[in-house]
Structures are given as C-alpha cells and as structure tokens.
Amino acid sequence: MNGTMKIIQKILALTTLILSPLATANAEDFLMFNGRAIEVYDGDSFTVRLTEASRQFLQPFLTPAESRSGVIAVQLAGIDCPERAQNHPYWQQSRTQLMRFINNQHLNIQVEVSRNQQINRSASRFFAVVRTYRNGTAVNLAMVSSGWAKDDYRFSFGYPYVMAQWEAMNRRRGIWANTDQYHAENEFRMRLYGTRGNTPEIHPYPEYRTQGNGKRGGETPQKFSQSVSQQYTQQPRWKNEVPGNTRIKVPQFKNP
C-alpha cells in the first residue's frame, strides 16, 4: 500500500511540474499604481508625481532620483505620436490633445512585468497604459481615436487600436486631415493588414479596475496577473485593399 501511495505521489508531483508552466503561459503580470500628471512633453510623453503609497510600492523599480523626488516619466505604450525632440510637424497639436486628457488629472497607470520580473521601462521612463480617474478609457486608445496619434504596429494592442485608427483616418481627424499623410499611411496599412491572416497579435492590458476605496481610480498599488489568451477574429478593413508584403518603409510625419 505504501509503495502504491509513493507511486501516486510521484505521478502527482510530475504532473504539477508539467502543468505549472502552462498555468502561467496564458497570463502576464502587471504593476498598477497611481499619480498625478504634472507636465506634458509631447503627445505620448509626460511626467507623473506618484502618490506616496505608489512611490513606496515602486521602490524596487525606481532610480535614486525618482525615489527621492517621487516623479517619474511615462510614455504611452503601443502608440506613436509626432515627436517634439525631432520637431515633427503636429507635435504641438498632439501635445495639446494629450493635455486635454490628462493635465493635472489623477491617473491609474499599468505597466507590464516580464516573467523574469523585469518591468517595462527604459533608463529614463516607464511604458504604460494610462487611464484617468474620471474616465475608464485608456488614454492611449483615446489619442489614437482623436487622430493625433497612430497605432504602433510593432507594439500594437490589437484590434481596438487598429480600428480606432481606421475610423480616425476615414473621418480625417487630427493628422489625417493632411492628404499626403493620409495616403501614405493608408497605403502602408493596406499592405500591413490588407490580406487575411495579417491581423496584429493581440496584447491586451487589463480593463480599468475599481478596487481600493470603492471609487473608480482609487486602487491600491498592486501586482496582478491577467490572462492574455483573448483573441479577436474580426479582420480590419482598409479602403482599396491590395495584397502585398509588410516590408515597406513606415510613413513618417510629413509637413502640412
């Protein structure tokens, strides 16, 4: 009997070892914290003053200067905007739009953490999905919808962002009011998504959470996991679809 029990225990232990990687294969970790936007640099970059609870929570991931000041730089992940540093046309309009969304607003910030516990940041900034306390919509997506940013196909969050840009382009919002910019981007997007099977990989961030003090945006800083197995089956549809490969130069922001 004891021999049988030992065999069963070994089988269960082996099964656990086999299945444990699968349990985490469909989930990604995120850090969620809070702060107030204090300065907007351009259409996707700004600084945030962390709440004290968030500053304490993020200590392992902060530089000494960030830890002392409680101020971090944030870049909206998954989108591309006219760059102030490169003096791209429209950077001022893009910056103004972002200011409307976040200036002096309390923010909910979500940053991805890799399986080896590396946070999604560079030496100078965090790459994040950001929401304001007054609105659960991701500011990243709102910027694309406004026409003052575009979905970054290299790091796309998938179908919602692709379609938000499609609508903004066809309504000629923001930078898409420029005819040359519109046609260059439309040709690129047709080649990128115009054939079946070229839908971008889905990489969703968590929906806005309402934990903590019960008020939207009042979350306690925390780390949590979310399944990433969600799939979208809809195919984006661009005008005058044509087949082609995706090895084409990405359109640059052009002068009006």
C-alpha positions in Angstrom: 0.0 0.0 0.0 2.8 2.4 0.9 4.5 1.6 -2.4 1.3 2.4 -4.3 1.0 5.7 -2.4 4.6 6.7 -3.2 4.0 6.0 -6.9 0.8 8.1 -6.9 2.7 10.9 -5.1 5.4 10.8 -7.7 2.9 11.0 -10.5 1.1 13.9 -8.9 4.4 15.7 -8.4 5.4 15.1 -12.0 2.0 16.3 -13.2 2.4 19.5 -11.2 5.8 20.2 -12.7 4.5 19.7 -16.2 1.3 21.8 -15.7 2.8 24.7 -13.7 4.4 26.4 -16.7 1.1 26.1 -18.5 -0.7 27.8 -15.7 1.4 30.9 -16.2 1.8 30.7 -20.0 -1.5 32.4 -20.6 -1.1 35.1 -18.0 1.0 38.2 -17.8 1.9 40.3 -14.7 1.2 44.0 -14.3 2.0 46.6 -11.8 -0.8 49.1 -11.1 -0.1 52.4 -9.4 -1.3 56.0 -9.2 -0.2 59.5 -9.5 -0.9 63.0 -10.9 0.2 64.3 -14.3 2.3 67.4 -13.8 3.9 68.1 -17.1 3.2 67.0 -20.7 6.2 66.9 -23.0 4.6 65.8 -26.3 1.7 63.6 -27.5 2.8 60.4 -25.7 5.3 61.5 -23.0 4.7 63.2 -19.7 5.8 63.3 -16.1 3.8 62.0 -13.1 4.1 62.7 -9.4 3.4 59.4 -7.6 1.2 59.1 -4.6 3.2 58.2 -1.5 1.8 54.7 -1.5 2.8 54.2 -5.1 6.3 55.6 -4.5 6.8 53.1 -1.7 5.3 50.3 -3.8 7.6 51.0 -6.8 10.9 51.4 -4.8 12.5 48.3 -6.4 12.0 49.7 -9.9 12.9 53.4 -9.3 16.2 55.2 -9.9 17.6 57.0 -6.9 16.5 60.4 -8.4 13.0 59.0 -9.0 12.8 57.6 -5.5 13.8 60.9 -3.9 11.5 63.1 -6.0 8.6 60.8 -6.4 8.4 61.9 -10.0 8.6 59.6 -13.0 8.5 59.9 -16.8 5.8 57.9 -18.6 5.4 57.1 -22.3 2.1 55.8 -23.6 2.7 52.3 -24.8 1.5 50.9 -28.1 1.1 54.2 -29.9 3.3 56.6 -31.9 3.0 60.4 -31.9 4.8 63.3 -33.6 8.0 63.7 -31.6 8.9 67.0 -30.1 12.6 66.1 -29.9 12.6 65.6 -33.7 10.5 68.6 -34.3 7.9 66.6 -36.2 5.0 68.5 -37.7 1.9 68.4 -35.5 3.8 67.7 -32.3 2.3 70.8 -30.7 -1.3 69.8 -31.6 -0.7 66.3 -30.4 0.7 67.6 -27.1 -2.3 69.9 -26.7 -4.7 66.9 -27.2 -2.9 64.9 -24.5 -3.0 67.8 -22.1 -6.8 67.9 -22.5 -6.9 64.3 -21.5 -4.5 64.2 -18.5 -3.2 67.6 -17.4 -3.5 67.8 -13.6 -5.5 64.6 -13.6 -5.1 61.7 -11.1 -4.0 58.7 -13.2 -4.2 55.0 -13.0 -1.0 53.6 -14.5 -0.4 50.0 -15.6 3.0 48.7 -16.5 3.8 45.2 -17.7 6.2 42.9 -15.9 8.0 40.2 -17.7 8.4 36.6 -16.5 11.9 37.3 -15.2 10.5 40.2 -13.2 11.8 43.0 -15.5 9.5 46.0 -15.6 8.6 47.6 -19.0 10.8 50.7 -18.7 13.9 52.2 -20.1 16.6 54.0 -18.2 14.5 57.2 -18.3 10.8 56.3 -18.5 8.1 53.8 -17.9 6.0 52.5 -20.8 2.4 52.2 -19.7 -1.3 52.1 -20.3 -2.9 55.1 -18.6 -6.4 55.9 -17.5 -7.8 59.0 -15.7 -9.9 58.7 -12.6 -12.8 60.4 -14.4 -12.8 58.0 -17.3 -12.0 54.3 -17.6 -11.0 54.6 -21.3 -7.3 54.1 -21.9 -5.7 57.5 -22.8 -3.5 55.5 -25.3 -6.6 54.5 -27.2 -8.2 57.9 -26.9 -5.2 59.5 -28.5 -5.4 57.2 -31.5 -9.2 57.9 -31.8 -8.5 61.6 -31.7 -6.3 61.3 -34.8 -3.3 62.9 -33.0 -1.5 59.5 -32.6 -1.3 56.3 -34.5 -1.3 52.7 -33.6 2.3 51.5 -33.4 2.1 48.2 -35.4 5.3 46.9 -33.8 3.8 47.0 -30.3 0.1 47.1 -31.2 -2.6 46.2 -28.6 -4.6 44.7 -31.5 -8.0 45.1 -33.0 -9.4 48.0 -30.9 -6.4 50.2 -31.7 -6.3 49.2 -35.4 -10.0 50.1 -35.8 -9.7 53.3 -33.8 -7.1 54.5 -36.3 -9.1 53.3 -39.2 -12.1 55.4 -38.0 -9.9 58.5 -37.3 -8.3 58.3 -40.7 -11.6 57.9 -42.6 -13.1 60.8 -40.6 -9.9 62.8 -41.3 -9.3 63.7 -37.7 -6.1 65.2 -36.5 -3.0 64.5 -38.6 -5.1 62.6 -41.1 -6.6 65.9 -42.3 -3.3 66.2 -44.2 -3.9 64.5 -47.6 -0.3 63.3 -48.1 -0.1 61.9 -44.5 -3.4 60.1 -45.0 -2.5 58.5 -48.3 1.0 57.4 -47.2 -0.4 55.8 -44.0 -3.4 54.3 -45.8 -1.1 52.6 -48.4 1.1 51.3 -45.6 -1.8 49.9 -43.6 -3.4 48.3 -46.6 -0.2 46.3 -47.2 0.2 45.6 -43.5 -3.4 44.4 -42.8 -5.0 44.1 -46.2 -4.7 40.3 -46.6 -6.4 37.7 -44.5 -4.3 36.4 -41.6 -2.4 39.6 -41.0 -4.3 40.8 -38.0 -1.9 42.0 -35.4 -1.1 39.8 -32.4 -3.5 40.6 -29.5 -1.7 42.0 -26.5 -4.4 43.3 -24.2 -3.9 45.3 -21.0 -6.3 44.8 -18.1 -9.6 46.6 -18.0 -9.9 49.5 -15.7 -10.1 48.2 -12.1 -12.3 49.6 -9.3 -10.7 48.3 -6.2 -9.4 50.1 -3.1 -11.6 52.7 -1.7 -14.5 51.9 -3.9 -14.1 54.9 -6.1 -13.1 54.5 -9.7 -9.3 55.1 -9.9 -8.8 54.7 -6.1 -6.9 51.4 -6.4 -4.3 50.4 -4.0 -0.9 49.9 -5.8 -0.6 46.2 -6.6 0.8 43.5 -8.8 -1.6 41.2 -10.5 -1.9 38.8 -13.4 -4.3 38.6 -16.3 -5.0 36.0 -19.0 -3.8 37.0 -22.4 -5.5 34.3 -24.3 -8.2 36.6 -25.7 -8.5 36.5 -29.5 -10.2 38.7 -31.9 -11.5 37.2 -35.2 -12.6 40.4 -36.9 -10.4 41.4 -39.9 -9.6 45.1 -40.2 -10.8 46.5 -43.5 -8.9 49.3 -45.2 -10.0 51.1 -48.3 -9.0 49.6 -51.6 -7.4 46.6 -50.1 -4.4 45.2 -52.1 -2.2 42.2 -51.4 1.4 42.9 -50.6 4.1 42.2 -48.0 4.8 44.3 -45.0 8.4 45.1 -45.7 7.7 48.7 -46.6 9.1 51.8 -45.0 6.9 53.1 -42.2 5.4 56.5 -43.2 6.9 59.5 -41.4 5.0 62.5 -40.1 5.0 65.0 -43.0 4.9 68.7 -43.1 1.5 70.1 -43.9 
